[in-house]
Protein backbone atom coordinates (compact mmCIF):
# COMPACT_ATOMS: atom_id res chain seq x y z
CA UNK A 1 0.00 0.00 0.00
CA UNK A 2 1.87 3.03 -1.29
CA UNK A 3 1.83 6.50 0.29
CA UNK A 4 -1.55 8.13 -0.36
CA UNK A 5 -3.26 4.82 -1.24
CA UNK A 6 -6.15 3.42 0.83
CA UNK A 7 -7.55 -0.09 1.27
CA UNK A 8 -10.65 -1.05 3.28
CA UNK A 9 -11.65 -4.60 4.27
CA UNK A 10 -15.38 -4.33 4.94
CA UNK A 11 -17.21 -6.22 7.71
CA UNK A 12 -18.09 -9.16 5.43
CA UNK A 13 -14.72 -9.13 3.69
CA UNK A 14 -11.62 -11.28 4.05
CA UNK A 15 -8.02 -10.53 3.10
CA UNK A 16 -5.62 -13.49 3.24
CA UNK A 17 -2.00 -12.75 2.31
CA UNK A 18 0.67 -15.45 2.30
CA UNK A 19 3.58 -13.00 2.35
CA UNK A 20 3.54 -9.47 3.82
CA UNK A 21 1.21 -6.52 3.64
CA UNK A 22 3.68 -3.66 3.27
CA UNK A 23 2.48 -0.14 4.10
CA UNK A 24 4.86 2.67 3.18
CA UNK A 25 5.05 6.33 4.14
CA UNK A 26 7.13 9.25 2.93
CA UNK A 27 7.72 12.14 5.28
CA UNK A 28 5.28 13.20 7.94
CA UNK A 29 2.39 13.92 5.60
CA UNK A 30 1.96 10.95 3.28
CA UNK A 31 1.31 7.33 4.19
CA UNK A 32 -0.53 4.26 3.03
CA UNK A 33 -3.73 3.45 4.91
CA UNK A 34 -5.46 0.14 5.72
CA UNK A 35 -8.78 -0.18 7.52
CA UNK A 36 -9.83 -3.63 8.70
CA UNK A 37 -13.49 -4.09 9.61
CA UNK A 38 -13.55 -7.72 8.53
CA UNK A 39 -10.88 -10.45 8.65
CA UNK A 40 -7.25 -9.89 7.69
CA UNK A 41 -4.88 -12.86 7.87
CA UNK A 42 -1.40 -11.55 7.24
CA UNK A 43 1.71 -10.05 8.76
CA UNK A 44 2.03 -6.31 8.28
CA UNK A 45 5.28 -4.43 7.69
CA UNK A 46 4.52 -0.75 8.33
CA UNK A 47 7.42 1.49 7.28
CA UNK A 48 6.48 4.59 9.23
CA UNK A 49 8.23 7.92 9.03
CA UNK A 50 8.25 9.70 12.38
CA UNK A 51 10.47 12.75 12.88
CA UNK A 52 14.13 12.94 11.97
CA UNK A 53 16.48 13.24 14.94
CA UNK A 54 17.56 16.75 13.89
CA UNK A 55 13.89 17.83 13.61
CA UNK A 56 12.85 17.28 17.22
CA UNK A 57 12.73 13.52 16.65
CA UNK A 58 13.39 12.91 20.34
CA UNK A 59 10.46 15.10 21.35
CA UNK A 60 7.80 13.00 19.70
CA UNK A 61 5.29 10.59 21.24
CA UNK A 62 4.46 7.60 19.06
CA UNK A 63 2.44 4.38 19.20
CA UNK A 64 2.75 1.10 17.32
CA UNK A 65 0.44 0.88 14.27
CA UNK A 66 0.54 -2.94 14.47
CA UNK A 67 -0.11 -5.38 17.30
CA UNK A 68 2.10 -8.15 18.65
CA UNK A 69 5.50 -6.55 18.13
CA UNK A 70 7.95 -7.01 21.00
CA UNK A 71 10.36 -4.39 22.28
CA UNK A 72 13.32 -6.60 21.38
CA UNK A 73 12.14 -7.07 17.79
CA UNK A 74 11.47 -3.32 17.49
CA UNK A 75 15.11 -2.67 18.38
CA UNK A 76 16.44 -5.46 16.17
CA UNK A 77 14.46 -4.25 13.13
CA UNK A 78 15.57 -0.63 13.51
CA UNK A 79 19.16 0.56 13.76
CA UNK A 80 18.64 4.19 14.78
CA UNK A 81 17.06 3.66 18.17
CA UNK A 82 18.47 5.16 21.32
CA UNK A 83 16.30 4.70 24.41
CA UNK A 84 12.59 3.99 24.78
CA UNK A 85 10.44 5.32 27.63
CA UNK A 86 6.89 4.86 28.80
CA UNK A 87 4.90 7.25 30.99
CA UNK A 88 3.95 6.01 34.47
CA UNK A 89 1.01 8.10 35.64
CA UNK A 90 1.00 6.63 39.14
CA UNK A 91 4.24 8.40 40.10
CA UNK A 92 4.68 10.85 37.19
CA UNK A 93 7.88 9.21 35.95
CA UNK A 94 9.41 8.07 32.66
CA UNK A 95 10.84 4.57 33.20
CA UNK A 96 12.96 2.95 30.48
CA UNK A 97 11.35 0.13 28.50
CA UNK A 98 13.69 -2.73 27.57
CA UNK A 99 11.44 -5.80 27.27
CA UNK A 100 7.86 -6.91 26.77
CA UNK A 101 5.48 -5.94 23.97
CA UNK A 102 4.75 -2.64 22.25
CA UNK A 103 1.17 -2.52 23.50
CA UNK A 104 -1.61 -1.49 21.14
CA UNK A 105 -3.21 1.79 22.16
CA UNK A 106 -0.26 2.83 24.33
CA UNK A 107 2.07 5.76 23.66
CA UNK A 108 5.86 5.82 24.04
CA UNK A 109 8.71 8.31 23.81
CA UNK A 110 11.77 7.51 21.73
CA UNK A 111 15.26 9.00 21.82
CA UNK A 112 16.80 8.57 18.38
CA UNK A 113 20.50 8.26 17.71
CA UNK A 114 22.37 11.18 16.17
CA UNK A 115 21.74 11.41 12.44
CA UNK A 116 18.62 9.22 12.47
CA UNK A 117 16.20 10.02 9.64
CA UNK A 118 13.17 8.98 11.65
CA UNK A 119 12.24 6.01 9.48
CA UNK A 120 11.10 2.96 11.47
CA UNK A 121 9.62 -0.42 10.66
CA UNK A 122 6.83 -2.03 12.67
CA UNK A 123 6.05 -5.71 12.07
CA UNK A 124 2.98 -7.44 13.48
CA UNK A 125 -0.70 -8.05 12.83
CA UNK A 126 -3.50 -5.66 11.92
CA UNK A 127 -5.35 -4.42 15.00
CA UNK A 128 -9.12 -4.14 14.66
CA UNK A 129 -9.55 -3.18 18.32
CA UNK A 130 -7.54 -2.32 21.42
CA UNK A 131 -8.08 -1.20 25.00
CA UNK A 132 -6.18 0.89 27.53
CA UNK A 133 -6.77 0.78 31.31
CA UNK A 134 -6.06 4.27 32.64
CA UNK A 135 -4.86 5.22 36.10
CA UNK A 136 -5.89 8.32 38.04
CA UNK A 137 -5.93 9.58 41.64
CA UNK A 138 -9.74 9.46 41.88
CA UNK A 139 -12.38 6.84 42.67
CA UNK A 140 -14.92 5.88 40.02
CA UNK A 141 -17.69 6.80 42.46
CA UNK A 142 -16.57 10.44 42.55
CA UNK A 143 -16.97 11.75 39.02
CA UNK A 144 -18.00 15.39 39.40
CA UNK A 145 -15.49 17.92 38.08
CA UNK A 146 -17.23 21.28 38.35
CA UNK A 147 -14.88 23.06 40.74
CA UNK A 148 -11.50 22.81 42.44
CA UNK A 149 -13.32 21.08 45.34
CA UNK A 150 -13.97 18.10 43.07
CA UNK A 151 -10.25 17.78 42.37
CA UNK A 152 -9.54 17.36 46.08
CA UNK A 153 -9.01 20.94 47.27
CA UNK A 154 -10.39 21.03 50.85
CA UNK A 155 -12.60 18.04 50.02
CA UNK A 156 -12.94 15.80 53.11
CA UNK A 157 -14.93 13.11 51.27
CA UNK A 158 -13.40 9.73 50.30
CA UNK A 159 -12.57 10.62 46.68
CA UNK A 160 -9.14 8.99 46.33
CA UNK A 161 -8.35 5.68 44.64
CA UNK A 162 -6.35 3.05 46.53
CA UNK A 163 -2.85 4.26 47.46
CA UNK A 164 -3.57 7.68 45.89
CA UNK A 165 -3.92 11.02 47.65
CA UNK A 166 -2.42 14.49 47.60
CA UNK A 167 0.72 12.83 48.96
CA UNK A 168 0.68 10.40 46.00
CA UNK A 169 -0.95 12.49 43.30
CA UNK A 170 1.28 11.15 40.54
CA UNK A 171 0.42 12.47 37.08
CA UNK A 172 -3.04 13.61 38.10
CA UNK A 173 -4.77 11.20 35.71
CA UNK A 174 -2.84 12.08 32.52
CA UNK A 175 -2.30 8.88 30.50
CA UNK A 176 -0.18 8.47 27.35
CA UNK A 177 -2.12 6.54 24.70
CA UNK A 178 -1.78 6.23 20.92
CA UNK A 179 -3.49 5.27 17.68
CA UNK A 180 -3.23 1.45 17.39
CA UNK A 181 -4.40 1.23 13.78
CA UNK A 182 -2.88 1.07 10.28
CA UNK A 183 -4.97 4.14 9.39
CA UNK A 184 -5.83 7.47 10.93
CA UNK A 185 -8.53 7.63 13.60
CA UNK A 186 -11.26 10.15 14.38
CA UNK A 187 -10.68 11.91 17.70
CA UNK A 188 -14.33 12.90 18.03
CA UNK A 189 -15.49 9.32 17.38
CA UNK A 190 -13.03 8.02 19.99
CA UNK A 191 -14.29 10.59 22.51
CA UNK A 192 -17.92 9.67 21.78
CA UNK A 193 -17.18 5.93 22.11
CA UNK A 194 -15.56 6.57 25.50
CA UNK A 195 -17.99 9.18 26.79
CA UNK A 196 -17.93 9.37 30.58
CA UNK A 197 -14.27 8.39 30.90
CA UNK A 198 -12.74 11.84 30.24
CA UNK A 199 -12.34 14.63 32.74
CA UNK A 200 -15.16 16.88 31.43
CA UNK A 201 -12.92 19.97 31.43
CA UNK A 202 -10.37 18.15 29.26
CA UNK A 203 -12.51 16.14 26.85
CA UNK A 204 -9.87 15.95 24.15
CA UNK A 205 -6.78 14.12 22.91
CA UNK A 206 -3.63 16.18 23.55
CA UNK A 207 -0.87 15.83 20.96
CA UNK A 208 2.55 17.16 21.89
CA UNK A 209 4.17 19.50 19.37
CA UNK A 210 7.87 19.24 20.22
CA UNK A 211 8.86 21.96 17.74
CA UNK A 212 6.85 24.60 19.61
CA UNK A 213 6.74 22.93 23.05
CA UNK A 214 2.94 23.04 23.29
CA UNK A 215 0.11 20.52 23.45
CA UNK A 216 -2.49 20.80 20.70
CA UNK A 217 -5.93 19.34 21.29
CA UNK A 218 -7.91 17.03 19.04
CA UNK A 219 -11.58 17.19 19.98
CA UNK A 220 -15.11 17.86 18.77
CA UNK A 221 -14.64 20.02 15.71
CA UNK A 222 -15.60 23.67 15.63
CA UNK A 223 -15.66 24.61 11.93
CA UNK A 224 -14.17 27.72 10.46
CA UNK A 225 -10.86 28.14 12.30
CA UNK A 226 -7.33 27.55 11.00
CA UNK A 227 -5.29 24.81 12.59
CA UNK A 228 -3.06 25.94 15.40
CA UNK A 229 -3.72 25.21 19.06
CA UNK A 230 -6.62 23.14 17.76
CA UNK A 231 -5.07 19.96 16.35
CA UNK A 232 -8.22 19.07 14.41
CA UNK A 233 -10.10 15.79 14.42
CA UNK A 234 -7.79 13.21 12.80
CA UNK A 235 -4.94 11.43 14.58
CA UNK A 236 -2.54 9.72 12.20
CA UNK A 237 -1.30 6.13 12.40
CA UNK A 238 1.63 5.94 14.81
CA UNK A 239 0.68 9.11 16.72
CA UNK A 240 0.74 9.19 20.53
CA UNK A 241 -1.43 11.50 22.65
CA UNK A 242 -2.33 12.25 26.27
CA UNK A 243 -5.79 11.83 27.79
CA UNK A 244 -6.96 13.01 31.22
CA UNK A 245 -8.93 10.13 32.74
CA UNK A 246 -11.87 10.89 35.02
CA UNK A 247 -11.18 8.06 37.46
CA UNK A 248 -8.82 5.19 38.23
CA UNK A 249 -9.37 2.05 36.17
CA UNK A 250 -11.29 3.76 33.36
CA UNK A 251 -10.97 1.45 30.35
CA UNK A 252 -10.70 3.27 27.03
CA UNK A 253 -11.52 1.21 23.95
CA UNK A 254 -10.46 1.58 20.33
CA UNK A 255 -12.64 -0.13 17.70
CA UNK A 256 -12.54 -0.17 13.91
CA UNK A 257 -15.55 2.15 13.61
CA UNK A 258 -13.32 5.11 14.55
CA UNK A 259 -10.85 4.39 11.73
CA UNK A 260 -10.75 6.82 8.81
CA UNK A 261 -8.68 7.16 5.67
CA UNK A 262 -6.67 10.38 5.95
CA UNK A 263 -3.39 9.34 4.30
CA UNK A 264 -2.15 12.90 3.75
CA UNK A 265 -2.74 14.13 7.31
CA UNK A 266 0.70 14.78 8.81
CA UNK A 267 2.06 13.52 12.07
CA UNK A 268 1.53 16.30 14.63
CA UNK A 269 -0.77 18.09 12.18
CA UNK A 270 -4.38 17.84 11.17
CA UNK A 271 -7.07 19.71 9.29
CA UNK A 272 -10.23 21.60 10.10
CA UNK A 273 -13.23 22.29 7.95
CA UNK A 274 -14.51 25.71 6.92
CA UNK A 275 -18.16 24.59 6.51
CA UNK A 276 -20.70 26.61 8.47
CA UNK A 277 -18.16 28.43 10.65
CA UNK A 278 -19.15 29.35 14.18
CA UNK A 279 -18.83 33.04 15.04
CA UNK A 280 -15.92 33.82 17.32
CA UNK A 281 -12.23 34.47 17.33
CA UNK A 282 -8.89 32.79 17.67
CA UNK A 283 -6.95 35.23 19.85
CA UNK A 284 -3.24 35.12 19.04
CA UNK A 285 -0.36 36.30 21.18
CA UNK A 286 2.97 36.96 19.45
CA UNK A 287 5.98 36.81 21.79
CA UNK A 288 9.27 37.19 19.92
CA UNK A 289 9.30 34.34 17.40
CA UNK A 290 6.71 32.35 19.34
CA UNK A 291 2.95 32.49 18.96
CA UNK A 292 0.26 31.14 21.27
CA UNK A 293 -3.50 31.05 20.75
CA UNK A 294 -6.77 30.68 22.62
CA UNK A 295 -10.16 30.30 20.95
CA UNK A 296 -13.60 31.68 21.85
CA UNK A 297 -16.62 30.56 19.79
CA UNK A 298 -20.36 31.22 19.89
CA UNK A 299 -23.21 28.84 19.11
CA UNK A 300 -26.69 28.68 20.62
CA UNK A 301 -26.29 24.94 21.29
CA UNK A 302 -23.73 25.92 23.94
CA UNK A 303 -24.38 27.10 27.52
CA UNK A 304 -22.89 29.82 29.70
CA UNK A 305 -21.41 27.17 31.98
CA UNK A 306 -19.10 24.30 31.15
CA UNK A 307 -19.74 22.46 27.86
CA UNK A 308 -17.64 19.27 27.95
CA UNK A 309 -15.99 18.61 24.61
CA UNK A 310 -16.34 22.22 23.51
CA UNK A 311 -14.82 24.01 26.49
CA UNK A 312 -11.33 22.52 26.33
CA UNK A 313 -8.88 22.92 29.22
CA UNK A 314 -5.28 23.94 28.55
CA UNK A 315 -2.60 21.26 28.98
CA UNK A 316 0.33 23.42 30.06
CA UNK A 317 4.03 22.87 29.44
CA UNK A 318 5.02 26.04 31.37
CA UNK A 319 6.47 27.77 28.28
CA UNK A 320 7.87 31.32 28.15
CA UNK A 321 4.38 32.69 27.55
CA UNK A 322 0.90 31.20 27.73
CA UNK A 323 -2.57 32.55 26.91
CA UNK A 324 -5.98 31.18 27.94
CA UNK A 325 -9.43 32.26 29.10
CA UNK A 326 -11.35 31.74 32.34
CA UNK A 327 -14.95 30.54 32.28
CA UNK A 328 -17.11 33.60 31.55
CA UNK A 329 -19.96 32.53 33.82
CA UNK A 330 -17.73 32.11 36.88
CA UNK A 331 -14.15 30.88 37.21
CA UNK A 332 -13.90 27.16 38.01
CA UNK A 333 -10.08 27.25 38.33
CA UNK A 334 -9.58 25.73 34.87
CA UNK A 335 -7.57 27.59 32.22
CA UNK A 336 -9.29 27.07 28.87
CA UNK A 337 -7.63 26.71 25.47
CA UNK A 338 -11.08 26.90 23.88
CA UNK A 339 -14.33 28.27 25.31
CA UNK A 340 -17.79 28.03 23.75
CA UNK A 341 -20.70 30.34 24.63
CA UNK A 342 -24.29 30.85 23.37
CA UNK A 343 -24.49 33.53 20.68
CA UNK A 344 -27.70 35.02 22.09
CA UNK A 345 -25.95 36.27 25.22
CA UNK A 346 -22.62 37.26 23.67
CA UNK A 347 -23.03 40.95 24.42
CA UNK A 348 -23.80 40.25 28.08
CA UNK A 349 -20.50 38.56 28.83
CA UNK A 350 -16.98 39.82 29.43
CA UNK A 351 -14.47 37.00 29.02
CA UNK A 352 -11.31 37.17 31.18
CA UNK A 353 -8.08 36.47 29.26
CA UNK A 354 -5.15 35.05 31.22
CA UNK A 355 -1.48 35.61 30.37
CA UNK A 356 1.34 33.77 32.12
CA UNK A 357 4.90 34.97 31.51
CA UNK A 358 7.71 35.06 34.02
CA UNK A 359 10.08 37.25 32.01
CA UNK A 360 7.57 39.69 30.54
CA UNK A 361 8.35 41.73 27.44
CA UNK A 362 6.62 42.99 24.32
CA UNK A 363 3.63 41.02 23.06
CA UNK A 364 1.32 41.58 20.10
CA UNK A 365 -2.36 40.63 20.24
CA UNK A 366 -4.17 39.86 17.00
CA UNK A 367 -7.07 37.64 16.02
CA UNK A 368 -8.57 35.52 13.30
CA UNK A 369 -12.27 36.35 13.51
CA UNK A 370 -15.59 35.03 12.23
CA UNK A 371 -18.25 37.80 12.48
CA UNK A 372 -21.12 37.57 14.97
CA UNK A 373 -23.82 39.63 13.26
CA UNK A 374 -22.96 43.32 13.50
CA UNK A 375 -20.88 42.87 16.62
CA UNK A 376 -17.15 43.46 16.77
CA UNK A 377 -14.72 41.63 19.03
CA UNK A 378 -12.86 43.97 21.35
CA UNK A 379 -9.76 43.41 23.45
CA UNK A 380 -9.82 45.50 26.61
CA UNK A 381 -6.57 46.39 28.36
CA UNK A 382 -7.93 47.51 31.73
CA UNK A 383 -4.57 48.80 32.95
CA UNK A 384 -4.01 51.07 29.94
CA UNK A 385 -7.73 51.83 29.47
CA UNK A 386 -7.55 50.82 25.80
CA UNK A 387 -10.13 49.00 23.66
CA UNK A 388 -8.89 47.43 20.40
CA UNK A 389 -11.14 46.26 17.56
CA UNK A 390 -9.57 42.86 16.87
CA UNK A 391 -11.44 42.53 13.57
CA UNK A 392 -9.33 45.30 12.04
CA UNK A 393 -6.34 45.96 14.30
CA UNK A 394 -3.62 44.39 16.44
CA UNK A 395 -2.52 45.62 19.86
CA UNK A 396 1.07 45.85 21.07
CA UNK A 397 1.93 46.18 24.76
CA UNK A 398 4.93 45.52 27.00
CA UNK A 399 4.10 43.23 29.91
CA UNK A 400 6.02 43.46 33.17
CA UNK A 401 7.96 40.47 34.44
CA UNK A 402 5.94 38.01 36.51
CA UNK A 403 2.66 38.61 34.71
CA UNK A 404 0.28 35.80 35.65
CA UNK A 405 -3.43 35.12 35.43
CA UNK A 406 -6.49 37.12 34.51
CA UNK A 407 -7.50 40.62 35.56
CA UNK A 408 -5.94 42.89 32.93
CA UNK A 409 -7.20 41.70 29.53
CA UNK A 410 -10.77 40.89 28.51
CA UNK A 411 -12.71 40.02 25.34
CA UNK A 412 -16.05 41.72 24.64
CA UNK A 413 -18.54 41.46 21.77
CA UNK A 414 -20.20 44.77 20.95
CA UNK A 415 -21.33 46.69 17.85
CA UNK A 416 -19.94 49.92 19.32
CA UNK A 417 -16.85 50.87 21.28
CA UNK A 418 -17.49 49.53 24.82
CA UNK A 419 -17.90 51.99 27.69
CA UNK A 420 -18.81 51.56 31.34
CA UNK A 421 -18.10 47.82 31.37
CA UNK A 422 -19.03 46.07 34.58
CA UNK A 423 -16.13 44.40 36.32
CA UNK A 424 -16.36 40.68 35.45
CA UNK A 425 -14.20 39.86 38.43
CA UNK A 426 -17.40 40.14 40.47
CA UNK A 427 -18.25 36.76 38.95
CA UNK A 428 -14.90 35.28 39.96
CA UNK A 429 -14.20 33.96 43.46
CA UNK A 430 -12.41 36.41 45.72
CA UNK A 431 -9.15 34.52 45.66
CA UNK A 432 -7.52 32.18 43.21
CA UNK A 433 -4.36 30.18 43.91
CA UNK A 434 -2.45 28.13 41.34
CA UNK A 435 1.07 27.23 40.20
CA UNK A 436 2.98 28.28 37.09
CA UNK A 437 6.61 27.66 36.14
CA UNK A 438 7.47 26.50 39.66
CA UNK A 439 5.94 29.56 41.33
CA UNK A 440 2.78 29.89 43.43
CA UNK A 441 0.41 32.57 42.13
CA UNK A 442 -2.13 34.30 44.40
CA UNK A 443 -4.70 36.46 42.62
CA UNK A 444 -7.25 38.62 44.41
CA UNK A 445 -7.77 41.88 46.27
CA UNK A 446 -5.74 41.74 49.47
CA UNK A 447 -4.77 44.30 52.07
CA UNK A 448 -1.20 45.46 52.67
CA UNK A 449 -1.04 43.40 55.90
CA UNK A 450 -1.90 40.06 54.29
CA UNK A 451 0.60 37.20 54.22
CA UNK A 452 1.04 33.67 52.90
CA UNK A 453 2.21 30.50 54.66
CA UNK A 454 3.13 27.32 52.81
CA UNK A 455 3.02 23.97 54.59
CA UNK A 456 4.19 20.54 53.56
CA UNK A 457 1.83 17.58 53.86
CA UNK A 458 3.07 16.89 57.41
CA UNK A 459 1.86 20.35 58.45
CA UNK A 460 5.28 21.97 58.79
CA UNK A 461 5.71 25.55 57.60
CA UNK A 462 8.32 25.48 54.83
CA UNK A 463 7.90 29.00 53.48
CA UNK A 464 6.32 32.27 54.56
CA UNK A 465 5.97 35.52 52.65
CA UNK A 466 4.18 38.85 53.04
CA UNK A 467 1.71 39.73 50.28
CA UNK A 468 1.28 43.17 48.79
CA UNK A 469 -2.03 44.83 48.14
CA UNK A 470 -1.91 44.47 44.34
CA UNK A 471 -4.08 42.03 42.43
CA UNK A 472 -1.29 39.51 41.68
CA UNK A 473 1.21 38.07 44.16
CA UNK A 474 3.93 35.71 42.94
CA UNK A 475 5.70 33.51 45.47
CA UNK A 476 8.94 32.29 43.91
CA UNK A 477 9.67 28.88 45.36
CA UNK A 478 13.20 27.47 45.64
CA UNK A 479 14.01 24.98 42.91
CA UNK A 480 14.15 22.00 45.29
CA UNK A 481 10.48 22.30 46.28
CA UNK A 482 8.48 19.54 44.59
CA UNK A 483 5.31 17.72 45.56
CA UNK A 484 2.05 18.77 47.19
CA UNK A 485 1.88 21.78 49.52
CA UNK A 486 -0.82 23.61 51.43
CA UNK A 487 -1.05 27.34 50.73
CA UNK A 488 -2.63 29.43 53.49
CA UNK A 489 -3.44 33.09 52.75
CA UNK A 490 -4.33 35.27 55.75
CA UNK A 491 -5.85 38.73 55.33
CA UNK A 492 -7.14 39.99 58.65
CA UNK A 493 -9.98 37.70 59.69
CA UNK A 494 -10.15 36.19 56.21
CA UNK A 495 -8.27 32.91 55.73
CA UNK A 496 -8.14 30.88 52.50
CA UNK A 497 -6.38 27.50 52.32
CA UNK A 498 -5.72 25.48 49.18
CA UNK A 499 -3.52 22.57 48.14
CA UNK A 500 -1.23 22.91 45.12
CA UNK A 501 1.20 20.61 43.35
CA UNK A 502 4.71 21.75 42.40
CA UNK A 503 6.09 19.43 39.72
Secondary structure by P-SEA (a helix, b strand, c coil): ccccbbbbbcccbbbbbcccbbbbbccccbbbbbbbcccccccccccccccccccccccbbbbbccccccaaaaaaacccccbbbbbbcccbbbbbbccccccccccbbbbbccccccbbbbbccccccbbbbbbccccccccccccccccccccccccccccccccccccccbbbbcccccbbbbaaaaaaaacccccccccbbbbbcccccbbbbbccccccccccccccccccccccbbbbbccccbbbbbcccccccccccccccccccccccccccbbbbbccccccbbbbbbbccccccccccccccccccccccccccccccccccccccbbbbbccccccbbbbbbbbbccccbbbbbbbccccccbbbbbbccccccccccccbbbbbbbcccccccccccccccccccccccccccccccccccccccbbbbbcccccccbbbbbcccccccbbbbbccccbbbbbcccccccbbbbbbbcccbbbbbbbbcc
